[in-house]
Structures are given as structure tokens and as C-alpha cells.
Amino acid sequence: MSCGGSDRIIAIYLSNDALSTMSQDDKLIDLNSERAKRVHDLNEKRLNEVRQAFEQAMPLGKAKKKPKNKPKKR
């Protein structure tokens, strides 16, 4: 994202004590994993929409069963 023509990077540094306290907290949310889940869900939704569009545009139809008859001798 661009803010006023310059990109910004924000880094947060935590001490080891803060990290160990955070890792013990059950209510802590891992933002990276939550973002990955959300991105995955959005991609899956988009994929399903594209699949449905293709199925409507080019229906596959039902697969034809091959006859089990023996070939005729000539």
C-alpha cells in the first residue's frame, strides 16, 4: 500500500519475556495464520466461481457407458 508516495514498514521488537508470555496466552491470535486462512478462503471462493462459470458455459454432460458386448466377428 502506498501512503503519500512512500511505502512504510513497521517493525515491532519484543523481548524474550514478552514473547514467552505471549506464547502462553491461549487467547492470542496469530495474525499471519489468520491472514493465510482468509486468503485461502478467498482464493477457494474465486476458484469455485470460475468453476461454476465454466460449467455453465461448457457443460460436460454425463459420461457415456461403454457397451459390454463382445465385438462381432467378421
Backbone as numpy.savetxt, mean C-alpha at the origin, in Angstrom:
# Nx Ny Nz CAx CAy CAz Cx Cy Cz
7.90 19.47 0.48 7.07 20.64 0.48 7.95 21.87 0.48
7.53 22.88 -0.19 8.31 24.07 -0.30 7.65 25.19 0.51
8.43 25.84 1.34 7.93 26.94 2.15 8.70 28.20 1.79
8.09 29.09 1.02 8.75 30.33 0.69 9.98 30.15 -0.15
10.04 29.11 -0.95 11.15 28.91 -1.86 12.31 28.13 -1.26
12.26 27.80 0.03 13.36 27.02 0.60 12.80 25.82 1.34
13.48 24.70 1.22 13.06 23.48 1.91 13.65 23.49 3.30
12.90 22.96 4.27 13.35 22.93 5.64 13.41 21.49 6.13
14.42 21.18 6.87 14.54 19.86 7.50 14.60 20.09 9.00
13.74 19.39 9.71 13.70 19.51 11.16 14.22 18.22 11.75
15.21 18.33 12.59 15.79 17.15 13.25 15.56 17.27 14.74
15.17 16.18 15.36 14.95 16.14 16.79 15.96 15.17 17.39
16.74 15.66 18.34 17.72 14.83 19.01 17.23 14.54 20.42
17.22 13.28 20.81 16.77 12.87 22.13 17.89 12.14 22.85
17.94 12.31 24.13 18.94 11.60 24.92 18.56 10.12 25.03
19.48 9.30 25.46 19.20 7.87 25.62 18.11 7.63 26.65
18.08 8.45 27.72 17.04 8.32 28.74 15.66 8.58 28.14
15.58 9.60 27.31 14.29 9.93 26.69 13.85 8.82 25.76
14.80 8.24 25.02 14.46 7.15 24.10 14.01 5.92 24.86
14.68 5.58 25.96 14.28 4.39 26.71 12.92 4.60 27.35
12.64 5.81 27.81 11.32 6.10 28.38 10.25 6.00 27.31
10.57 6.50 26.11 9.59 6.46 25.03 9.34 5.04 24.57
10.38 4.20 24.55 10.19 2.83 24.07 9.35 2.02 25.05
9.33 2.41 26.33 8.54 1.70 27.31 7.09 2.15 27.32
6.80 3.27 26.70 5.45 3.81 26.70 4.60 3.06 25.68
3.55 2.36 26.13 2.70 1.58 25.23 1.84 2.46 24.34
1.57 3.67 24.77 0.69 4.55 24.02 1.43 5.35 22.95
2.72 5.17 22.87 3.53 5.89 21.90 3.21 5.40 20.49
3.06 6.31 19.58 2.74 5.97 18.19 3.99 6.16 17.35
4.35 5.12 16.59 5.47 5.22 15.66 4.96 5.87 14.39
5.33 7.14 14.20 4.80 7.90 13.07 5.23 7.32 11.73
6.44 6.79 11.65 6.90 6.21 10.39 6.07 5.00 9.99
5.78 4.13 10.94 4.99 2.94 10.60 3.55 3.32 10.29
3.01 4.30 11.01 1.65 4.75 10.72 1.56 5.37 9.33
2.57 6.13 8.96 2.59 6.74 7.63 2.71 5.65 6.56
3.54 4.65 6.81 3.70 3.55 5.85 2.38 2.81 5.67
1.64 2.58 6.77 0.34 1.92 6.66 -0.63 2.76 5.84
-0.63 4.06 6.11 -1.55 4.95 5.40 -1.22 5.00 3.90
0.06 5.10 3.59 0.49 5.12 2.19 0.13 3.80 1.52
0.33 2.68 2.23 -0.01 1.37 1.68 -1.51 1.29 1.40
-2.32 1.76 2.35 -3.78 1.73 2.16 -4.21 2.59 0.98
-3.59 3.76 0.82 -3.93 4.63 -0.30 -3.53 3.98 -1.62
-2.35 3.36 -1.65 -1.91 2.69 -2.88 -2.82 1.52 -3.22
-3.24 0.77 -2.20 -4.12 -0.37 -2.44 -5.48 0.10 -2.95
-5.98 1.19 -2.40 -7.25 1.76 -2.85 -7.15 2.18 -4.31
-6.04 2.85 -4.66 -5.83 3.29 -6.04 -5.72 2.09 -6.99
-5.03 1.05 -6.55 -4.88 -0.16 -7.35 -6.24 -0.82 -7.60
-7.07 -0.90 -6.57 -8.41 -1.48 -6.73 -9.26 -0.66 -7.68
-9.15 0.67 -7.62 -9.90 1.52 -8.55 -9.47 1.28 -9.99
-8.17 1.14 -10.21 -7.66 0.88 -11.56 -8.11 -0.49 -12.04
-8.08 -1.49 -11.14 -8.55 -2.84 -11.51 -10.00 -2.81 -11.95
-10.84 -2.11 -11.16 -12.26 -2.03 -11.49 -12.47 -1.33 -12.83
-11.70 -0.27 -13.09 -11.81 0.44 -14.36 -11.45 -0.48 -15.53
-10.38 -1.27 -15.35 -9.99 -2.21 -16.41 -11.05 -3.29 -16.61
-11.61 -3.79 -15.51 -12.63 -4.83 -15.63 -13.86 -4.30 -16.35
-14.21 -3.04 -16.14 -15.36 -2.46 -16.84 -15.03 -2.22 -18.30
-13.81 -1.77 -18.59 -13.43 -1.47 -19.97 -13.20 -2.74 -20.78
-12.58 -3.73 -20.16 -12.25 -4.98 -20.86 -12.64 -6.17 -20.00
-13.90 -6.54 -20.00 -14.31 -7.68 -19.17 -13.62 -8.96 -19.64
-13.19 -9.75 -18.71 -12.47 -10.98 -19.04 -13.42 -12.09 -19.47
-14.61 -12.08 -18.96 -15.54 -13.15 -19.27 -15.18 -14.40 -18.50
-16.02 -15.40 -18.63 -15.77 -16.65 -17.91 -14.86 -17.55 -18.73
-14.02 -18.28 -18.05 -13.12 -19.21 -18.73 -13.93 -20.37 -19.29
-13.62 -20.73 -20.52 -14.32 -21.84 -21.17 -13.69 -23.16 -20.77
-14.52 -24.13 -20.45 -14.01 -25.44 -20.10 -13.72 -26.22 -21.37
-12.61 -26.92 -21.37 -12.25 -27.73 -22.51 -13.04 -29.03 -22.43
-13.52 -29.49 -23.57 -14.26 -30.77 -23.54 -13.31 -31.92 -23.21
-13.81 -32.89 -22.49 -13.00 -34.03 -22.08 -13.13 -35.19 -23.06
-13.74 -34.95 -24.19 -13.90 -36.02 -25.19 -12.55 -36.37 -25.82
-12.44 -37.63 -26.17 -11.23 -38.07 -26.85 -11.26 -37.52 -28.28
-10.10 -37.18 -28.82 -10.09 -36.71 -30.22 -10.50 -37.84 -31.16
-11.22 -37.46 -32.19 -11.70 -38.45 -33.16 -10.54 -38.92 -34.03
-10.53 -40.25 -34.30 -9.50 -40.80 -35.19 -9.96 -40.60 -36.62
-9.02 -40.31 -37.45 -9.36 -40.11 -38.86 -8.79 -41.17 -39.72
